[in-house]
Amino acid sequence: MSEALQFTRAEHGVAELQQEVVRMADMVCEATRQAALDGIGSALSIAADRTPETPDRVREIANQVLARAQIMQNEIDRFLAVARGQQH
């Protein structure tokens, strides 16, 4: 195989990886945005009730949003490790 052909294949591989990174970033941004909006909407709805349980219910929703964010962060970390060639 010629050196030029090998270089072209390597460039193609890098371009595909870059496209995959962009797709992953878009998915994570959308998932994060949606999780935040869902959490805010739920918290505002609960806060409107103004019951003695309101603070605990809002805290529960905040913890759920944080748990979702941690899952997304774990996926990002895993993806980056794979992209860098550090898969286990």
C-alpha positions in Angstrom: 0.0 0.0 0.0 1.4 3.4 -0.9 2.3 6.0 1.7 -0.2 8.4 0.2 -3.1 5.9 0.4 -2.2 5.1 4.1 -2.2 8.8 4.9 -5.6 9.3 3.2 -7.0 6.3 5.2 -5.6 7.8 8.4 -7.1 11.2 7.6 -10.5 9.5 6.9 -10.3 7.7 10.3 -9.6 11.0 12.1 -12.4 12.7 10.3 -14.8 9.9 11.3 -13.7 10.1 14.9 -14.2 13.9 14.8 -17.7 13.5 13.5 -18.5 10.9 16.2 -17.2 13.3 18.9 -19.4 16.1 17.5 -22.4 13.7 17.5 -21.7 12.6 21.0 -21.3 16.3 22.2 -24.6 17.2 20.5 -26.4 14.2 22.2 -24.9 15.1 25.6 -25.8 18.8 25.3 -29.4 17.9 24.3 -29.7 15.3 27.1 -28.3 17.8 29.7 -30.5 20.6 28.5 -33.6 18.3 28.6 -32.7 17.0 32.1 -32.3 20.6 33.4 -35.6 21.7 31.9 -37.4 18.7 33.2 -35.9 19.3 36.7 -36.7 23.0 36.7 -40.3 22.4 35.5 -40.9 19.8 38.2 -39.3 21.9 40.9 -41.4 24.9 40.0 -44.5 22.8 39.9 -43.8 21.4 43.3 -42.8 24.8 44.7 -46.1 26.2 43.7 -47.8 23.8 46.1 -46.2 25.4 49.1 -46.7 22.5 51.4 -44.5 21.6 54.4 -43.0 18.8 52.2 -42.1 21.2 49.4 -38.4 21.6 50.3 -37.9 17.8 50.6 -39.6 17.2 47.3 -37.6 19.9 45.5 -34.4 18.4 47.0 -35.4 15.0 45.8 -35.8 16.3 42.2 -32.5 18.1 42.4 -30.8 14.8 43.5 -32.5 13.0 40.6 -31.1 15.7 38.2 -27.7 15.4 39.7 -27.8 11.6 39.4 -28.7 11.9 35.7 -25.8 14.4 35.2 -23.4 11.9 36.9 -24.5 9.2 34.5 -23.9 11.6 31.5 -20.5 12.5 32.9 -19.6 8.8 33.2 -20.6 8.3 29.6 -18.6 11.3 28.5 -15.5 10.0 30.4 -15.9 6.5 28.9 -16.3 7.9 25.4 -13.3 10.1 25.7 -11.2 7.2 27.0 -12.2 5.2 24.0 -11.6 8.1 21.6 -8.1 8.5 23.1 -7.5 4.7 22.7 -7.5 4.0 26.5 -10.3 1.5 26.6 -10.1 -1.3 29.2 
